[in-house]
Amino acid sequence: MIEFFKFPSAFGMHEASPFVLKLETYLRLAGLEYKTTETSDPRPAPKEKLPYIIDDGETIADSSICISYLKEKYGDTLGENLTNEQHAIGHAVKTMLEERTYWVVVYTRWMMPENQKLVLETWFGMIPKLIRGFITGKIVKDMRKGMYAHGIGRHSHEEIFAFGVQDVKAFEDVLGDKPYLLGKTPSEYDACGYGFLASIMAKPFPTPLSAYVGNSKTLMAYIDRVEMKAFG
Ligand SMILES: N[C@@H](CCC(=O)N[C@@H](CS)C(=O)NCC(=O)O)C(=O)O
């Protein structure tokens, strides 16, 4: 059976990481059986990040590489009716969410002072107080460095959220009045769409971006629809 490695649930979500939530949603939409192992520490993971899976003794890391592996091994029933053009649109939307919108989520959780406090208490509260500040200080510093290297960290608060709103608006426009991103049935791209939109809507982190999504009937209905289909 596929062994799926994820973070423990947090903030009232199945999973707080958009990438982990994406892969779990894919596993469920594809009807693949898996067993979950929760870990708070991604450092022993093959790429020092979650998610990853172990299947038949093979370890595969990175949500997209896991999905390619699963499609190859178990068949791609979700995407079988999609045209090359639809795959290209799905790929572009997915890459937008993962390579840019993701950083708006990182900024939201790690750089906005009230959210950072909650994240550190939730994820690192179990570390003895004496050394906690030292460890979390280094994590936040590394996160800030990563954001600066990516480029998002060079923008103002307003500019960062303007980018985020542009992204989800683009998602909303591609979705239109279809039930799923590319048509009547869900595909791997909906696993990604749900993973990111649900992460943006995590209750404890209100932002201009969650306000935009929360005010969009189309996006809120979409989140509910994919959630219901995958998690029931
Ligand atoms: N490209 C990777 C990204 C995974 C990723 O960034 N995971 C984050 C959580 S959202 C992580 O494990 N971070 C831990 C760390 O960087 O130390 C994927 O698709 O799986």
The ligand as an SDF file (V2000), in Angstrom:
LIG
                    3D

 20 19  0  0  0  0  0  0  0  0999 V2000
    7.7430   21.2730   -4.8010 N   0  0  0  0  0  0  0  0  0  0  0  0
    7.4230   20.6270   -3.5470 C   0  0  0  0  0  0  0  0  0  0  0  0
    7.1950   21.6740   -2.4720 C   0  0  0  0  0  0  0  0  0  0  0  0
    6.9470   21.0720   -1.1080 C   0  0  0  0  0  0  0  0  0  0  0  0
    7.0890   22.1060   -0.0020 C   0  0  0  0  0  0  0  0  0  0  0  0
    7.4750   23.2580   -0.2430 O   0  0  0  0  0  0  0  0  0  0  0  0
    6.7820   21.6650    1.2110 N   0  0  0  0  0  0  0  0  0  0  0  0
    6.9330   22.5400    2.3570 C   0  0  0  0  0  0  0  0  0  0  0  0
    5.6190   22.6750    3.1070 C   0  0  0  0  0  0  0  0  0  0  0  0
    4.4700   23.6360    2.1840 S   0  0  0  0  0  0  0  0  0  0  0  0
    7.9470   21.9470    3.3130 C   0  0  0  0  0  0  0  0  0  0  0  0
    7.9850   20.7570    3.5360 O   0  0  0  0  0  0  0  0  0  0  0  0
    8.7700   22.8030    3.9100 N   0  0  0  0  0  0  0  0  0  0  0  0
    9.6950   22.4080    4.9130 C   0  0  0  0  0  0  0  0  0  0  0  0
   10.9930   23.1000    4.7990 C   0  0  0  0  0  0  0  0  0  0  0  0
   11.2230   23.8070    3.7880 O   0  0  0  0  0  0  0  0  0  0  0  0
   11.8000   22.9230    5.7080 O   0  0  0  0  0  0  0  0  0  0  0  0
    6.1910   19.7290   -3.7470 C   0  0  0  0  0  0  0  0  0  0  0  0
    5.4300   19.9320   -4.7100 O   0  0  0  0  0  0  0  0  0  0  0  0
    6.0150   18.7840   -2.9770 O   0  0  0  0  0  0  0  0  0  0  0  0
  1  2  1  0
  2  3  1  0
  2 18  1  0
  3  4  1  0
  4  5  1  0
  5  6  2  0
  5  7  1  0
  7  8  1  0
  8  9  1  0
  8 11  1  0
  9 10  1  0
 11 12  2  0
 11 13  1  0
 13 14  1  0
 14 15  1  0
 15 16  2  0
 15 17  1  0
 18 19  2  0
 18 20  1  0
M  END
$$$$
